[in-house]
Amino acid sequence: MNDGLKKIIMALSAAGLIFIAMHEGYSPAPYLDGAKVATDGFGNTVNVVMGKARGMVQDLVNLLRNTQSAQDAVNRCIHVQMTQNQFDAMTDFAFNTGNKAFCNSTLAKRFNAGDKSACDEMLNWVWITRDGVKLDCRLPQNTKYCGGLVTRRQDERALCMEP
């Protein structure tokens, strides 16, 4: 920040955690997601053992734990003050796209530059890679692989734009 003030470190709100859980959905049994990544619980991709369920309590603990690195990325890579809604939306975005992708994104650059329409950048992140092929989730023939990604980006943008 250029004004000499220290940036406040933010944390995901309870509403933000619910926002992420709703977009991740819940599966008690491990499965391969649209990009063929082993996943369980609420979008957990860490230490997943295909064929072995963990239980909802452990899955909720994993979700809370797994969002921490995304929260850290948002705090590290956004250098200007933001609202709680903006932080929650960007944490969901970083959790879904990956921390490095978030930090290097045009979204982060535009937001740090004070661009009021920076949240619109979320709408551009509607691609997945499947079998080495990049698929646009806005195309009807690809939606079966995308798991609601377009809706998620619309919801993230809407939350990011709220005061």
Secondary structure as the mmCIF struct_conf table of DSSP 4:
data_model
#
loop_
_struct_conf.conf_type_id
_struct_conf.id
_struct_conf.beg_label_comp_id
_struct_conf.beg_label_asym_id
_struct_conf.beg_label_seq_id
_struct_conf.end_label_comp_id
_struct_conf.end_label_asym_id
_struct_conf.end_label_seq_id
BEND BEND1 ASP A 3 GLY A 4
HELX_LH_PP_P HELX_LH_PP_P1 LEU A 5 ILE A 9
HELX_RH_AL_P HELX_RH_AL_P1 ALA A 14 GLU A 24
STRN STRN1 SER A 27 LEU A 32
TURN_TY1_P TURN_TY1_P1 GLY A 34 ALA A 35
STRN STRN2 ALA A 38 GLY A 41
TURN_TY1_P TURN_TY1_P2 PHE A 42 GLY A 43
STRN STRN3 ASN A 44 ASN A 44
BEND BEND2 VAL A 46 ASN A 47
TURN_TY1_P TURN_TY1_P3 MET A 50 GLY A 51
HELX_RH_AL_P HELX_RH_AL_P2 MET A 56 CYS A 77
BEND BEND3 VAL A 80 VAL A 80
HELX_RH_AL_P HELX_RH_AL_P3 GLN A 84 THR A 97
HELX_RH_AL_P HELX_RH_AL_P4 ASN A 99 CYS A 103
TURN_TY1_P TURN_TY1_P4 ASN A 104 ASN A 104
BEND BEND4 SER A 105 SER A 105
HELX_RH_AL_P HELX_RH_AL_P5 THR A 106 ASN A 112
TURN_TY1_P TURN_TY1_P5 ALA A 113 GLY A 114
TURN_TY1_P TURN_TY1_P6 LYS A 116 SER A 117
HELX_RH_3T_P HELX_RH_3T_P1 ALA A 118 ASN A 124
STRN STRN4 TRP A 127 ARG A 130
TURN_TY1_P TURN_TY1_P7 ASP A 131 GLY A 132
STRN STRN5 VAL A 133 ASP A 136
TURN_TY1_P TURN_TY1_P8 CYS A 137 ARG A 138
BEND BEND5 LEU A 139 LEU A 139
HELX_RH_3T_P HELX_RH_3T_P2 PRO A 140 ASN A 142
HELX_RH_AL_P HELX_RH_AL_P6 THR A 143 CYS A 146
TURN_TY1_P TURN_TY1_P9 GLY A 147 GLY A 148
HELX_RH_AL_P HELX_RH_AL_P7 LEU A 149 MET A 161
#
